[in-house]
């Protein structure tokens, strides 16, 4: 039985915040009249209104849906409209403003056009009404469409006019409005530009029966520009619009993700008898800055304990499939058929991804690209030493066919549709990846280098390049000869000209990446977690984790954070899946990492500092301190210790000592014996649990 909600013809979405209920009600009434003959819903997102009186009642009186979103006080039209799309069910999505009047049946015409051709997005030119027709004037004189037509003035077409209509699929493909954009300015144009980059057309509606009029009111843009902070936000929006060439956004965080949004990417790992490596390969995916993915792991007949290793990693995004030994190409083609993501990220079972690899793939993806790729870092699997950092080369069809080595296959992200049209050649025992590269180039597919490293490639004796090198070389030679069989030597020589491209400038340092994203045995990384809300329970008992809480005189937590020293790839993945924000430090531990931020608070505050004792026992030591002065969190020496007690792992509490007006100093490492002797405490962070 299918329990998914049914779709309606169209959803119309408006963002709203403390802006004239009269205008809103008039606008909603006109929208309902403009949708005659359709199944529809009109959704109003109240994005942080301070005065809520009458808002919900007014919206629901018109038959529309009301949803309030609590905010930090900052208006974001992008996030407000996405919040409407999040709960919408329309096959067509129309976004507009809360001060627009639509002529009767106008939106019906818009929806019908989109429904007959989903590869177009429609925008409607706004006509500004004179001061006579503010909300009061419209209520007084009524909806006089003929007079509106004669008195209104065209708004210039440099913007989107106040309304854009797209198919639901188009909205999901670009992942909605860019949620980085705040206040006003550019969000509509940026959205429309990305719709075009996705391969669709933007068309202005030219129809005398389809009209949109803007009710007069004082300019909100002028009011915005009076604030330096808000003016800076508008300029930041403009920078995103002008400089960001990507078209798929909200990859790291999509706050208001629609209920039916597809998976962003499918990570494909084919494996055979690599139980000792595959866990780290998987954890490096789980530790990605982008968390919207599935992992398809195809086991091509392993006889070791690969299944047990994979199934021991508890994450619903991992899907394990076993097949009798049939070859790498067969395994990869099976994954392509099963993939739910629009893009496939290829990963090898003995390598590690750099932690922002998937994010960088989409950041580099531009209009017309079928995929992206990056450089790779070879490291010695025994010592962790960087052997070679290879940035690869800028892509060209001739480079792939005549030279090769533009990229390593496991650094690729490719369109799933492309992979299904050009599958791996299952007749090749080895070298099917190069065969795929040549066939893609012959078909004119375009790839783009993302100018960063995608992969940490482990060098070890079990690699295919070692164990199957002769077959790889013969497959490469055969594929290359097929591509050149009808070319004369002079033609080949001509086509090879200019293939020695200039070196690629990379955005990252290989050794830093080894410390940051390498195997646990060779990495040297620590994190400061900015907030411990949703902190993974299994990490709370780890002796490398310390927390600090700051509370006000009423016992309310005003700041909290955690510090994790020598964090593992698995732990990084747990922080990512909990959507926690953190800062990563690489190299040797520095005491300054313990200090956290320099936030200052006034009044009476208490701090709870937690950590494990130096002997790795199960006792957690906490110190509660108070200060009545304006004090920074890092100046713990000026605070007064009130209580010291232990919390055992089974939850029981044991009282140790009470101090009276004695100061304590920050000291590392934490040792229970220090409390009885010197009344010392470790303070690893100024933001706590």
C-alpha positions as CSV (number, residue, x, y, z in Angstrom):
1,X,0.0,0.0,0.0
2,X,1.4,3.4,-1.0
3,X,1.3,5.9,1.9
4,X,2.9,8.8,0.1
5,X,0.9,12.0,-0.2
6,X,-0.9,12.6,-3.4
7,X,0.3,15.4,-5.7
8,X,-1.9,18.4,-6.7
9,X,-1.5,20.4,-9.9
10,X,0.3,23.4,-8.3
11,X,1.6,24.8,-5.1
12,X,1.9,28.6,-4.8
13,X,4.3,29.7,-2.1
14,X,4.7,33.1,-0.4
15,X,7.2,34.3,2.2
16,X,5.9,36.7,4.9
17,X,7.2,38.6,7.9
18,X,5.3,41.4,9.7
19,X,4.3,43.0,6.4
20,X,0.7,44.2,6.3
21,X,-2.0,41.6,6.8
22,X,-4.4,43.5,4.6
23,X,-2.0,43.2,1.6
24,X,-1.5,39.5,2.3
25,X,-5.2,38.7,2.5
26,X,-5.9,40.6,-0.8
27,X,-3.0,38.8,-2.5
28,X,-4.2,35.4,-1.3
29,X,-7.7,36.0,-2.5
30,X,-6.5,36.9,-5.9
31,X,-4.3,33.9,-6.1
32,X,-7.2,31.6,-5.3
33,X,-9.2,33.2,-8.1
34,X,-6.3,32.9,-10.5
35,X,-6.1,29.1,-10.1
36,X,-9.6,28.2,-11.2
37,X,-10.0,24.7,-12.6
38,X,-6.9,23.3,-10.9
39,X,-6.2,21.2,-7.8
40,X,-3.9,23.5,-5.8
41,X,-2.6,24.6,-2.4
42,X,-1.4,28.1,-1.4
43,X,1.2,28.1,1.3
44,X,2.2,31.1,3.4
45,X,5.5,30.8,5.3
46,X,5.6,33.2,8.2
47,X,9.3,33.5,8.5
48,X,9.9,34.9,12.0
49,X,7.2,37.5,12.5
50,X,7.5,39.2,15.9
51,X,3.8,40.1,16.0
52,X,1.9,36.9,15.3
53,X,-1.6,38.2,16.2
54,X,-4.0,37.4,13.5
55,X,-1.5,36.0,11.1
56,X,-2.6,32.3,11.1
57,X,-6.3,33.3,11.3
58,X,-6.0,35.6,8.3
59,X,-4.2,33.1,6.1
60,X,-6.5,30.2,6.9
61,X,-9.6,32.3,6.4
62,X,-8.7,32.5,2.7
63,X,-8.3,28.7,2.5
64,X,-4.5,28.8,2.5
65,X,-1.9,26.9,4.5
66,X,-0.1,28.7,7.3
67,X,3.4,27.7,8.6
68,X,5.4,29.6,11.1
69,X,9.2,29.3,11.1
70,X,11.1,30.5,14.2
71,X,14.3,32.3,13.2
72,X,17.2,34.1,14.6
73,X,15.6,37.4,13.5
74,X,17.3,37.5,10.1
75,X,14.9,37.4,7.1
76,X,15.8,35.1,4.3
77,X,13.5,34.9,1.3
78,X,15.4,31.9,0.0
79,X,14.9,29.9,3.1
80,X,11.2,31.0,3.5
81,X,10.3,29.9,0.0
82,X,12.2,26.6,0.5
83,X,10.3,26.1,3.7
84,X,7.1,26.2,1.6
85,X,8.4,23.8,-1.0
86,X,9.4,21.5,1.9
87,X,5.8,20.7,2.7
88,X,4.3,21.3,-0.8
89,X,2.7,18.7,-3.1
90,X,2.4,20.5,-6.3
91,X,3.6,19.1,-9.7
92,X,4.3,22.8,-10.5
93,X,5.8,25.2,-8.0
94,X,5.1,28.9,-8.2
95,X,6.9,31.3,-5.8
96,X,5.8,34.9,-5.4
97,X,5.5,37.7,-2.9
98,X,2.8,38.7,-0.4
99,X,2.0,42.0,-2.1
100,X,1.0,40.8,-5.6
101,X,-2.4,40.7,-7.2
102,X,-3.0,38.2,-10.0
103,X,-5.7,38.5,-12.7
104,X,-8.5,35.8,-12.8
105,X,-7.3,32.5,-14.2
106,X,-3.8,33.9,-14.9
107,X,-2.0,31.2,-12.9
108,X,-4.2,28.5,-14.5
109,X,-2.6,29.5,-17.8
110,X,0.9,29.5,-16.3
111,X,0.4,26.0,-14.9
112,X,-1.0,24.6,-18.1
113,X,2.0,25.8,-20.0
114,X,4.5,24.3,-17.6
115,X,2.5,21.0,-17.7
116,X,2.8,20.8,-21.4
117,X,6.5,21.6,-21.5
118,X,8.4,20.9,-18.2
119,X,11.7,22.1,-19.8
120,X,10.7,25.7,-19.4
121,X,10.4,28.0,-16.4
122,X,7.9,30.9,-16.7
123,X,8.4,34.4,-15.3
124,X,5.8,37.2,-15.2
125,X,6.6,40.8,-15.6
126,X,5.4,42.8,-12.6
127,X,3.4,46.0,-13.1
128,X,3.6,48.5,-10.2
129,X,0.4,50.2,-9.1
130,X,0.4,53.9,-8.1
131,X,0.1,55.1,-4.5
132,X,-3.7,55.2,-4.9
133,X,-3.7,51.4,-4.9
134,X,-2.1,50.4,-1.7
135,X,-4.0,47.9,0.4
136,X,-6.4,50.6,1.6
137,X,-7.0,51.7,-2.0
138,X,-7.7,48.2,-3.3
139,X,-10.1,47.6,-0.5
140,X,-11.8,50.9,-1.2
141,X,-12.0,50.9,-5.0
142,X,-12.0,47.1,-5.6
143,X,-10.1,45.0,-8.1
144,X,-10.5,47.2,-11.2
145,X,-8.3,45.2,-13.6
146,X,-8.8,47.6,-16.5
147,X,-7.8,50.6,-14.4
148,X,-4.8,48.6,-13.0
149,X,-3.8,48.0,-16.6
150,X,-3.9,51.7,-17.6
151,X,-2.3,53.1,-14.4
152,X,0.4,50.6,-13.7
153,X,4.1,50.9,-14.9
154,X,6.3,48.1,-16.0
155,X,9.0,46.9,-13.6
156,X,12.3,46.5,-15.4
157,X,13.2,43.0,-16.5
158,X,16.6,42.9,-14.8
159,X,15.0,40.9,-12.0
160,X,12.5,38.1,-12.0
161,X,9.5,40.4,-11.6
162,X,8.1,38.8,-8.5
163,X,6.9,35.4,-9.8
164,X,8.6,32.3,-11.2
165,X,7.0,29.0,-12.1
166,X,8.9,25.7,-12.5
167,X,8.1,22.0,-12.6
168,X,8.6,20.2,-9.4
169,X,11.4,18.2,-10.9
170,X,13.3,21.4,-12.0
171,X,13.1,22.7,-8.4
172,X,14.4,19.4,-7.0
173,X,17.2,19.2,-9.6
174,X,18.7,22.6,-8.6
175,X,17.8,22.0,-4.9
176,X,15.7,25.1,-4.5
177,X,16.7,28.6,-3.7
178,X,20.3,29.1,-2.3
179,X,19.8,29.2,1.5
180,X,23.0,31.2,2.0
181,X,21.1,34.2,0.7
182,X,19.6,36.5,3.3
183,X,17.5,39.7,3.4
184,X,16.8,40.6,-0.2
185,X,18.6,40.8,-3.5
186,X,19.4,38.3,-6.2
187,X,17.7,35.1,-4.9
188,X,15.2,35.0,-7.8
189,X,17.8,35.8,-10.5
190,X,20.2,33.3,-9.0
191,X,17.5,30.6,-9.0
192,X,16.4,31.3,-12.6
193,X,20.1,31.3,-13.7
194,X,20.6,27.9,-12.2
195,X,17.3,26.6,-13.8
196,X,18.9,27.6,-17.1
197,X,22.2,25.9,-16.3
198,X,20.2,22.7,-15.6
199,X,19.3,22.7,-19.3
200,X,15.9,24.4,-19.2
201,X,14.6,27.6,-20.8
202,X,13.4,30.8,-19.1
203,X,10.4,32.4,-20.8
204,X,8.6,35.6,-20.0
205,X,4.8,35.2,-20.3
206,X,3.4,37.4,-23.0
207,X,-0.4,37.1,-22.7
208,X,-2.8,40.0,-22.1
209,X,-5.0,37.7,-19.9
210,X,-2.1,37.0,-17.6
211,X,-1.3,39.9,-15.3
212,X,0.5,40.5,-12.0
213,X,0.2,43.8,-10.2
214,X,2.2,45.0,-7.3
215,X,0.3,46.8,-4.6
216,X,1.9,50.1,-3.6
217,X,3.7,50.4,-0.2
218,X,6.9,52.1,1.1
219,X,10.0,50.4,-0.4
220,X,11.3,47.6,1.8
221,X,14.6,47.7,-0.1
222,X,15.2,51.3,0.9
223,X,14.6,50.4,4.5
224,X,17.0,47.5,4.2
225,X,19.8,49.6,2.9
226,X,19.6,51.8,6.0
227,X,21.2,48.9,8.0
228,X,24.9,48.4,7.3
229,X,24.6,44.7,8.3
230,X,21.6,44.1,6.0
231,X,23.2,46.1,3.2
232,X,26.2,43.8,3.5
233,X,24.0,40.8,3.2
234,X,22.5,42.2,0.0
235,X,26.0,42.7,-1.4
236,X,26.9,39.1,-0.4
237,X,23.9,37.8,-2.3
238,X,25.1,39.7,-5.4
239,X,28.5,38.1,-5.1
240,X,27.0,34.7,-5.0
241,X,24.9,35.4,-8.0
242,X,27.8,36.8,-10.0
243,X,30.6,34.5,-9.1
244,X,29.2,31.1,-8.2
245,X,29.0,29.1,-11.5
246,X,27.5,26.0,-10.0
247,X,23.9,25.1,-10.4
248,X,23.2,22.5,-7.7
249,X,23.2,24.2,-4.3
250,X,22.5,23.5,-0.7
251,X,24.6,20.4,-0.8
252,X,26.2,20.6,2.7
253,X,23.0,21.8,4.3
254,X,19.5,22.0,2.9
255,X,17.5,23.2,5.9
256,X,14.2,23.0,4.2
257,X,14.5,19.9,2.1
258,X,11.2,18.8,0.3
259,X,9.8,15.5,1.6
260,X,10.3,13.9,-1.9
261,X,13.7,15.2,-2.7
262,X,15.9,12.5,-4.3
263,X,19.3,11.5,-2.9
264,X,22.0,13.8,-4.1
265,X,24.7,11.2,-4.9
266,X,25.3,7.5,-4.9
267,X,28.8,6.4,-3.8
268,X,29.7,3.1,-5.5
269,X,32.3,0.8,-4.0
270,X,33.2,-2.5,-5.6
271,X,35.2,-4.9,-3.5
272,X,36.7,-8.3,-3.3
273,X,38.7,-9.7,-0.4
274,X,39.6,-6.3,1.0
275,X,38.3,-6.7,4.6
276,X,41.3,-5.0,6.1
277,X,40.8,-1.8,4.1
278,X,37.1,-1.5,3.3
279,X,36.0,-0.2,6.7
280,X,38.2,2.9,6.4
281,X,37.1,3.4,2.8
282,X,33.5,3.4,4.0
283,X,34.1,5.7,7.0
284,X,35.9,8.2,4.8
285,X,32.6,8.5,2.9
286,X,30.5,8.8,6.1
287,X,32.9,11.6,7.2
288,X,32.0,13.8,4.1
289,X,30.9,17.4,4.6
290,X,28.0,16.4,2.3
291,X,25.8,13.9,4.0
292,X,23.1,13.4,1.4
293,X,24.2,10.2,-0.2
294,X,23.8,6.4,-0.3
295,X,26.6,3.9,-0.4
296,X,26.2,0.9,-2.7
297,X,28.9,-1.7,-1.9
298,X,29.0,-4.6,-4.4
299,X,30.9,-7.6,-3.1
300,X,32.3,-9.5,-6.1
301,X,32.6,-12.9,-4.5
302,X,34.8,-12.2,-1.4
303,X,35.9,-15.2,0.6
304,X,37.2,-13.3,3.6
305,X,35.1,-11.5,6.3
306,X,34.2,-8.5,4.1
307,X,30.5,-9.0,4.7
308,X,30.9,-9.0,8.5
309,X,33.1,-5.9,8.4
310,X,30.6,-4.0,6.3
311,X,27.6,-5.0,8.2
312,X,29.3,-4.0,11.5
313,X,29.1,-0.4,10.4
314,X,25.6,0.7,11.4
315,X,24.3,3.3,9.0
316,X,21.1,3.0,7.0
317,X,22.7,4.6,4.0
318,X,25.0,1.6,3.4
319,X,23.6,-1.1,1.1
320,X,25.6,-4.3,0.8
321,X,25.1,-6.6,-2.2
322,X,26.9,-9.9,-2.7
323,X,27.4,-11.5,-6.1
324,X,29.3,-14.6,-7.3
325,X,32.7,-13.5,-8.7
326,X,31.8,-11.9,-12.0
327,X,34.4,-9.2,-12.5
328,X,34.7,-5.5,-11.6
329,X,32.8,-4.2,-14.6
330,X,29.8,-6.4,-13.8
331,X,29.8,-5.2,-10.2
332,X,30.0,-1.6,-11.2
333,X,27.2,-2.0,-13.8
334,X,25.0,-3.6,-11.1
335,X,25.6,-0.6,-8.9
336,X,24.7,1.8,-11.7
337,X,21.3,0.0,-12.2
338,X,20.6,0.2,-8.4
339,X,21.7,3.9,-7.9
340,X,19.1,6.3,-6.7
341,X,21.3,9.4,-6.8
342,X,21.4,11.7,-9.8
343,X,25.2,11.4,-9.7
344,X,27.5,8.5,-9.1
345,X,30.7,9.1,-7.1
346,X,33.2,6.3,-7.7
347,X,35.3,5.1,-4.8
348,X,37.8,2.2,-4.4
349,X,37.6,-0.2,-1.5
350,X,41.2,0.5,-0.3
351,X,41.3,4.3,-0.6
352,X,40.1,7.2,1.4
353,X,38.1,10.2,0.2
354,X,39.2,13.7,1.2
355,X,36.6,15.0,3.6
356,X,35.0,17.6,1.3
357,X,35.3,15.6,-1.9
358,X,31.6,15.3,-2.7
359,X,31.1,19.0,-1.8
360,X,33.8,20.0,-4.2
361,X,32.4,17.8,-7.0
362,X,29.2,19.8,-7.0
363,X,30.9,23.2,-6.4
364,X,32.9,22.6,-9.6
365,X,30.0,21.2,-11.7
366,X,28.9,23.8,-14.3
367,X,26.3,24.0,-17.1
368,X,26.9,21.3,-19.7
369,X,29.2,19.2,-17.5
370,X,28.5,15.5,-17.3
371,X,30.8,15.1,-14.3
372,X,33.8,16.3,-12.3
373,X,37.0,14.8,-11.1
374,X,40.1,15.7,-9.0
375,X,43.7,14.9,-8.2
376,X,44.9,12.0,-6.2
377,X,47.6,11.5,-3.5
378,X,49.5,8.2,-3.5
379,X,50.7,7.1,0.0
380,X,52.6,4.2,1.3
381,X,50.1,1.8,3.0
382,X,52.8,0.7,5.5
383,X,54.3,4.0,6.5
384,X,51.7,6.6,5.6
385,X,54.4,8.6,3.7
386,X,53.2,10.7,0.7
387,X,54.8,9.1,-2.4
388,X,53.2,11.2,-5.1
389,X,50.7,14.0,-5.3
390,X,49.2,14.0,-8.8
391,X,46.8,16.8,-9.7
392,X,45.9,15.2,-13.0
393,X,45.2,17.3,-16.1
394,X,42.5,19.5,-17.5
395,X,40.1,17.4,-19.5
396,X,40.0,17.1,-23.2
397,X,38.7,14.3,-25.5
398,X,42.1,14.0,-27.3
399,X,44.0,13.8,-24.0
400,X,42.0,10.8,-22.9
401,X,42.2,9.0,-26.2
402,X,45.8,9.5,-27.0
403,X,47.6,10.0,-23.7
404,X,45.5,8.9,-20.8
405,X,46.1,9.9,-17.2
406,X,43.9,13.0,-17.3
407,X,42.4,11.5,-14.1
408,X,42.3,8.4,-12.0
409,X,39.0,6.6,-12.4
410,X,38.2,6.6,-8.6
411,X,38.3,10.4,-8.5
412,X,35.3,10.7,-10.8
413,X,31.7,11.9,-10.2
414,X,29.5,11.1,-13.2
415,X,25.9,11.6,-14.2
416,X,24.0,8.4,-13.4
417,X,22.1,8.9,-16.7
418,X,25.5,8.9,-18.5
419,X,26.6,5.8,-16.7
420,X,23.5,4.0,-17.8
421,X,23.9,5.0,-21.4
422,X,27.7,4.1,-21.5
423,X,28.2,1.2,-19.1
424,X,31.4,-0.6,-18.3
425,X,32.6,-3.2,-20.9
426,X,32.0,-6.5,-19.1
427,X,34.1,-8.4,-21.7
428,X,37.3,-6.9,-20.2
429,X,38.8,-8.6,-17.2
430,X,40.7,-5.5,-16.3
431,X,41.0,-2.0,-17.7
432,X,37.2,-1.4,-18.0
433,X,37.6,2.0,-16.5
434,X,39.9,3.2,-19.3
435,X,37.6,1.7,-21.9
436,X,34.8,3.7,-20.3
437,X,36.8,6.9,-20.4
438,X,37.6,6.5,-24.1
439,X,34.0,5.7,-25.0
440,X,32.7,8.7,-23.0
441,X,35.2,11.0,-24.8
442,X,34.1,9.7,-28.2
443,X,30.5,10.5,-27.4
444,X,31.4,14.1,-26.6
445,X,30.8,14.0,-22.8
446,X,32.4,16.8,-20.9
447,X,34.2,16.6,-17.6
448,X,35.6,19.3,-15.4
449,X,38.6,19.3,-13.0
450,X,37.6,20.6,-9.6
451,X,41.2,21.8,-8.8
452,X,41.5,19.9,-5.5
453,X,42.4,16.4,-4.4
454,X,39.6,13.9,-4.3
455,X,41.4,10.8,-3.2
456,X,44.1,9.4,-0.9
457,X,45.2,6.3,-2.8
458,X,46.8,3.5,-0.7
459,X,49.7,1.7,-2.3
460,X,49.9,-1.9,-1.2
461,X,50.7,-5.3,-2.8
462,X,47.1,-6.3,-3.3
463,X,46.3,-3.5,-5.7
464,X,44.9,-4.4,-9.1
465,X,47.8,-2.4,-10.6
466,X,50.1,-5.0,-9.0
467,X,48.1,-8.2,-9.2
468,X,46.6,-7.7,-12.6
469,X,49.0,-5.3,-14.3
470,X,49.5,-7.3,-17.5
471,X,45.8,-7.5,-18.2
472,X,45.4,-3.8,-17.4
473,X,48.1,-2.9,-19.9
474,X,46.8,-5.2,-22.7
475,X,43.2,-3.8,-22.1
476,X,44.5,-0.2,-22.3
477,X,46.5,-1.0,-25.5
478,X,43.5,-2.7,-27.1
479,X,41.1,0.2,-26.3
480,X,43.6,2.8,-27.5
481,X,44.1,1.0,-30.8
482,X,40.4,0.7,-31.5
483,X,40.2,4.5,-31.1
484,X,43.0,5.1,-33.6
485,X,42.5,2.3,-36.1
486,X,41.2,4.6,-38.9
487,X,43.7,7.4,-38.2
488,X,47.0,7.9,-40.1
489,X,50.2,8.6,-38.1
490,X,50.2,12.2,-39.3
491,X,46.6,12.6,-38.0
492,X,47.5,11.1,-34.6
493,X,50.6,13.4,-34.4
494,X,48.4,16.4,-35.1
495,X,45.7,15.5,-32.6
496,X,48.4,15.0,-29.9
497,X,49.6,18.6,-30.3
498,X,49.0,20.9,-27.4
499,X,48.1,18.0,-25.0
500,X,50.9,19.0,-22.6
501,X,48.8,21.4,-20.7
502,X,50.1,23.8,-18.0
503,X,50.2,22.4,-14.4
504,X,46.9,22.6,-12.5
505,X,46.9,24.9,-9.4
506,X,45.5,22.9,-6.5
507,X,43.6,24.4,-3.6
508,X,45.1,22.1,-0.9
509,X,48.4,20.8,0.5
510,X,48.9,17.0,0.2
511,X,50.6,16.5,3.6
512,X,47.9,18.6,5.3
513,X,45.3,16.3,3.7
514,X,47.1,13.2,4.9
515,X,46.9,14.6,8.5
516,X,43.3,15.7,8.0
517,X,41.8,12.8,6.1
518,X,44.3,10.0,6.2
519,X,44.0,6.6,7.9
520,X,43.8,6.8,11.7
521,X,47.3,5.3,12.0
522,X,48.9,8.2,10.1
523,X,46.6,11.1,10.6
524,X,47.0,13.8,13.3
525,X,43.7,15.6,13.7
526,X,41.6,17.2,16.5
527,X,38.2,18.9,16.4
528,X,36.5,21.6,18.4
529,X,32.8,21.1,18.2
530,X,30.9,24.4,18.3
531,X,27.7,23.0,19.8
532,X,27.0,19.7,21.4
533,X,23.3,19.5,20.7
534,X,22.7,16.0,19.3
535,X,26.2,15.0,20.4
536,X,26.6,11.2,19.6
537,X,26.1,9.2,22.8
538,X,28.9,6.8,22.0
539,X,31.4,9.6,22.0
540,X,30.5,10.9,25.4
541,X,32.4,8.1,27.1
542,X,35.5,8.5,25.0
543,X,38.5,9.6,27.0
544,X,39.7,11.9,24.2
545,X,36.5,13.9,24.5
546,X,36.1,16.8,27.0
547,X,33.2,19.2,27.3
548,X,32.5,22.5,28.9
549,X,29.1,24.1,29.7
550,X,28.4,27.7,30.6
551,X,25.2,28.5,32.4
552,X,23.7,31.7,33.6
553,X,22.5,32.4,37.1
554,X,19.1,30.8,36.3
555,X,20.8,27.6,35.2
556,X,20.2,28.2,31.5
557,X,23.0,27.0,29.1
558,X,24.3,29.9,27.2
559,X,27.2,28.2,25.4
560,X,28.5,24.7,25.0
561,X,31.2,22.8,23.1
562,X,33.4,19.7,23.0
563,X,37.0,19.1,22.1
564,X,38.1,15.7,20.6
565,X,41.8,14.9,20.4
566,X,43.1,12.5,17.9
567,X,39.7,11.9,16.4
568,X,39.2,8.8,14.3
569,X,37.5,8.7,10.8
570,X,34.6,6.8,12.4
571,X,34.1,9.5,15.0
572,X,34.2,12.2,12.3
573,X,31.5,10.4,10.5
574,X,29.3,10.3,13.6
575,X,29.8,14.1,14.0
576,X,28.8,14.7,10.4
577,X,25.7,12.5,10.5
578,X,24.6,14.4,13.6
579,X,25.0,17.6,11.6
580,X,27.3,19.1,14.2
581,X,29.5,22.1,13.3
582,X,33.1,21.8,14.1
583,X,36.6,23.1,13.4
584,X,39.4,20.7,12.6
585,X,43.0,21.2,13.6
586,X,45.8,19.1,12.1
587,X,49.3,18.4,13.4
588,X,50.5,18.2,17.0
589,X,48.1,19.1,19.7
590,X,48.4,22.7,20.8
591,X,47.1,23.9,24.2
592,X,45.5,26.9,22.5
593,X,42.9,24.5,21.0
594,X,41.6,24.1,24.5
595,X,40.6,27.7,24.8
596,X,37.8,27.8,22.4
597,X,36.2,31.1,21.7
598,X,36.7,34.4,23.5
599,X,33.0,35.0,24.3
600,X,32.3,37.3,27.2
601,X,29.2,37.1,29.5
602,X,28.0,39.3,32.3
603,X,26.3,38.2,35.5
604,X,26.6,35.0,37.5
605,X,27.6,32.0,35.4
606,X,28.6,28.5,36.2
607,X,30.9,26.2,34.2
608,X,30.9,22.5,34.1
609,X,34.2,21.0,32.7
610,X,34.2,17.3,32.0
611,X,37.0,14.9,31.1
612,X,38.5,11.5,31.9
613,X,41.1,10.9,34.5
614,X,44.7,10.3,33.5
615,X,44.6,6.6,34.4
616,X,41.8,5.9,31.9
617,X,39.4,4.9,34.7
618,X,35.6,5.1,34.2
619,X,35.3,8.2,36.4
620,X,34.3,11.5,34.9
621,X,35.3,14.6,36.9
622,X,33.2,17.7,36.9
623,X,33.9,21.1,38.5
624,X,31.2,23.7,39.0
625,X,32.6,27.3,39.2
626,X,30.9,30.6,39.6
627,X,31.9,34.2,38.9
628,X,30.0,37.4,39.6
629,X,32.3,39.5,37.4
630,X,32.4,40.2,33.7
631,X,34.6,37.3,32.8
632,X,35.9,35.6,29.7
633,X,35.6,31.8,29.7
634,X,39.3,31.4,29.2
635,X,40.1,33.2,32.5
636,X,39.1,30.2,34.6
637,X,41.8,31.1,37.3
638,X,39.6,33.9,38.5
639,X,36.6,31.7,39.1
640,X,35.6,30.1,42.3
641,X,35.4,26.3,42.6
642,X,32.2,25.3,44.3
643,X,31.9,21.5,43.9
644,X,33.9,18.6,42.6
645,X,32.2,15.2,42.1
646,X,32.6,12.1,40.0
647,X,30.0,10.7,37.6
648,X,30.5,7.0,37.0
649,X,29.7,5.5,33.6
650,X,26.7,3.7,35.1
651,X,25.2,7.1,36.0
652,X,25.8,7.1,39.7
653,X,27.4,10.2,41.3
654,X,30.0,10.2,44.1
655,X,30.7,13.4,46.0
656,X,34.4,14.2,46.4
657,X,35.0,17.6,47.9
658,X,33.5,21.1,48.4
659,X,35.7,24.2,48.1
660,X,35.0,27.5,49.7
661,X,36.3,30.6,47.9
662,X,39.3,28.9,46.4
663,X,40.5,29.6,42.9
664,X,41.6,26.9,40.5
665,X,43.8,26.9,37.5
666,X,43.5,25.3,34.0
667,X,45.8,22.4,33.7
668,X,46.1,19.4,31.3
669,X,45.8,16.4,31.6
670,X,42.9,15.9,33.9
671,X,43.9,13.9,36.9
672,X,41.6,13.0,39.9
673,X,44.5,13.2,42.3
674,X,45.1,16.8,41.3
675,X,41.8,17.8,42.8
676,X,42.7,16.7,46.3
677,X,46.2,18.2,46.1
678,X,46.0,21.4,44.1
679,X,42.4,21.8,43.2
680,X,43.3,21.8,39.5
681,X,41.0,21.3,36.5
682,X,41.3,20.8,32.8
683,X,39.4,23.3,30.6
684,X,39.6,22.0,27.1
685,X,37.0,24.3,25.6
686,X,35.0,27.4,26.4
687,X,31.8,26.1,24.7
688,X,30.4,23.0,26.4
689,X,27.9,20.2,26.8
